[in-house]
Amino acid sequence: MPFLTEAEPERGARLPIMPGVSRIVAANPSPMTYFGTNTYLIETDQGLIVLDPGPEEAPAHVDAIMRHTGGKIAMILLSHAHHDHFGAVADLKARCGAPTYGFTTSIDERFEADVKLADGGTVAGMTAIHTPGHAADHLCFALNAANGDRVLFSADHVMSWSTSVVSPPNGNMKHYFDSLELLLKRSDDVFLPGHGPALREPRTLVAEMLKHRVARENAISAKLREGPATTHTLMDTLYSQVNPRLRNAAERNVLAHLLKMEIERRVARDGEMWRAA
C-alpha cells in the first residue's frame, strides 16, 4: 500500500500544516502510534479548537498546547475515546476551562463529552462524520480550510503510515468496511490523521485498504478450507512477518474479520476453533 513516512517531528513545537491548521505531536511513539498522537490546533470563527489532546500523564504535551494557544481554547474535540487521544482531556480542560465535544456515546466511561455530536452534527463550521470500525464512537471531522482544501481529520480510521487495528468488541470489521466505503464516496482533498503525516489524494489509499482487507478475508477462507484453526494459528500464518510487538493486535484483527465473516455465514466456530461454513 502507498503508505507515507516522515522525519521525526520536533517535540513541543507547533507545526503548521496549512493556513489555520497546525499540529503538536505527543511524545508517545510506539509501533501502534508511529511518532505519537497528533494534537491539532484549528483556527475557526468561533475561536481556537484543540482536536485530540493526547495521552494521559503527558504534562509536557499539555504545557505545549497551553503555550502555543495562550490558554485561549474555545473547544476541545475528541475523535474517539482511546487513551492516546483522550488521556490528556481532563488535564487540558482543567487548565483552560473549554467544553469538550465528542460522540453521543463514549466507549470509555472515563470520558463523557459536554456537548455530544451525532453523525452530521456541526461545530464551529466543522461537520462530524460517524465512522465506526476502529472504535464504535469514532468521529472524523470535515472542514473547508482557508486555502480552499476540503480537509478531513480522519483520526485513526484512515492513517497515512499504517492500517488501523480493529479490536472487538468496540472495534467492528463490518462497520470498518462500511466506513471506508463512506469515505470513498467523499471528495476530500486531504486527510489529516491521528498519527503520521497529511495524506493527499486519500481515496487511493482508502481503496487499497479495502482491497487489503478483502484479501485478508480470502486468505482466512483459504486457510480454513484446509481445516479448523484458532485465531492464533490464523494470525501466525497470515502475519508471519509482522513486528513481534504487533502480534496481539494482528490477532485482534483476525478475530474482527472472523466475526464479520460469521455474520455473513462464511465461517462458523466451535469453541476456540473456527472452520469454513
DOGU-704515 format. One record per residue (C-alpha): residue in three letters; x, z, y. Coordinates in steps of 0.1 Angstrom, whole numbers, plus 5000, padded with zeros to 4 digits. Example, Ala and Ser with C-alpha at 12.3 -4.5 7.8 and 13.67 -1.06 7.14 Angstrom:
BEGIN
ALA512350784955;SER513750714989;
***
This chain:
BEGIN
MET500050005000;PRO501249935036;PHE502050295044;LEU503850385076;THR506750625083;GLU508150775114;ALA511150985126;GLU510551355126;PRO508751435158;GLU510151675184;ARG508652015177;GLY506652185205;ALA506651865226;ARG503651685240;LEU504051335226;PRO502051065244;ILE500150805223;MET498050615248;PRO496550695282;GLY494651025279;VAL495751095243;SER498851285231;ARG499751505202;ILE501751815193;VAL503051815157;ALA502852155140;ALA505952285121;ASN504252285087;PRO505952005069;SER505351955032;PRO504651685006;MET500951735015;THR501251735053;TYR504151495060;PHE505951635091;GLY503051855099;THR499551865113;ASN498751655144;THR497051855171;TYR495551605196;LEU495151665233;ILE492351435246;GLU491551405283;THR487851345290;ASP485451365319;GLN484351705307;GLY487851845305;LEU490751865280;ILE489851865243;VAL492052005216;LEU491451855182;ASP492652045151;PRO494752345165;GLY496852355133;PRO497852605107;GLU497552985106;GLU500453215116;ALA501852945139;PRO502253135172;ALA504952885184;HIS502552595179;VAL499752775198;ASP502252865225;ALA503052485228;ILE499352405231;MET498852655258;ARG502052555276;HIS501152185277;THR497452245287;GLY498052535311;GLY495352705290;LYS492752475307;ILE490952375275;ALA487352275277;MET486652245240;ILE488252295206;LEU487252035180;LEU487752065143;SER487851775118;HIS487351995088;ALA487952345076;HIS491252315056;HIS493652585066;ASP496352345080;HIS493752225106;PHE491652535114;GLY494052815108;ALA495052845144;VAL491552815158;ALA490953185162;ASP494253245180;LEU493752955204;LYS490153045211;ALA491153405219;ARG493753285243;CYS491853015262;GLY488153105256;ALA487052755248;PRO484052695225;THR484652545190;TYR482952225177;GLY482652125140;PHE480352005113;THR477052175108;THR478152355076;SER481752465071;ILE483452465037;ASP485352785047;GLU483453105055;ARG486153195080;PHE485152925103;GLU481752855119;ALA481552625149;ASP480052755181;VAL478552405185;LYS477552235153;LEU477851855151;ALA475951635126;ASP476651275119;GLY476251075151;GLY476551385173;THR478351335206;VAL480751555226;ALA482451455258;GLY481951085252;MET483151105216;THR480951035185;ALA481251245154;ILE481151055121;HIS480551245090;THR483051125064;PRO482851355033;GLY485151295004;HIS488351475011;ALA486251765023;ALA482451805025;ASP482551895062;HIS484951625072;LEU484351465106;CYS486051165122;PHE485751125160;ALA485250785177;LEU486550735213;ASN486750445237;ALA490150515252;ALA491150455288;ASN493350155277;GLY490349985261;ASP491250075225;ARG488550175201;VAL490050485186;LEU489050675155;PHE490551025150;SER490550985112;ALA491951325103;ASP492651345066;HIS490151085054;VAL492550805062;MET496150875069;SER498850625077;TRP501550775054;SER499750855022;THR496450865003;SER494251175006;VAL493751444979;VAL490151464967;SER489751814951;PRO486351924937;PRO484152094944;ASN484552044982;GLY486151714976;ASN483951444961;MET485251104950;LYS481850924952;HIS481551044988;TYR485150944994;PHE484450584983;ASP481250575004;SER483150705035;LEU485850445031;GLU483250175028;LEU481650315060;LEU484950285079;LEU485449925066;LYS482349825085;ARG483649965118;SER485649775143;ASP488150045154;ASP491549915168;VAL493550225158;PHE493250535136;LEU494850855147;PRO495251065115;GLY495651435109;HIS499251375097;GLY501651095104;PRO501750815130;ALA499050605145;LEU497650325123;ARG496949985139;GLU494749735121;PRO493350015100;ARG490949815079;THR493849665060;LEU494950005047;VAL491350115041;ALA490749815019;GLU493949885000;MET492950244995;LEU489650134979;LYS491449884957;HIS493850154946;ARG491050394937;VAL489250134917;ALA492550054898;ARG492950434891;GLU489450434875;ASN490150124855;ALA493350294842;ILE491450614833;SER488850404814;ALA491550214795;LYS493350544785;LEU490050704774;ARG489250394752;GLU492450494733;GLY490950834726;PRO489751154743;ALA492151324768;THR492351614792;THR492751584829;HIS496351704825;THR497151424799;LEU495551164821;MET497451284852;ASP500651284832;THR500050924821;LEU498850784854;TYR501050974878;SER504250994858;GLN506450904889;VAL504751154913;ASN506751424931;PRO506551734908;ARG505251934937;LEU502251694939;ARG501251714902;ASN498551964907;ALA497051764935;ALA497251454913;GLU495351634885;ARG492651724911;ASN492351354920;VAL491951264883;LEU489151524879;ALA487351394910;HIS487451044895;LEU486151164862;LEU483251354878;LYS482351034897;MET482550824865;GLU480551084847;ILE477651044872;GLU477950664867;ARG477850724828;ARG481250564823;VAL482750884808;ALA481551194791;ARG483151534784;ASP483251774755;GLY484652104769;GLU488052024784;MET488251684767;TRP487051364783;ARG486051044765;ALA484750694772;ALA480950694773;
***
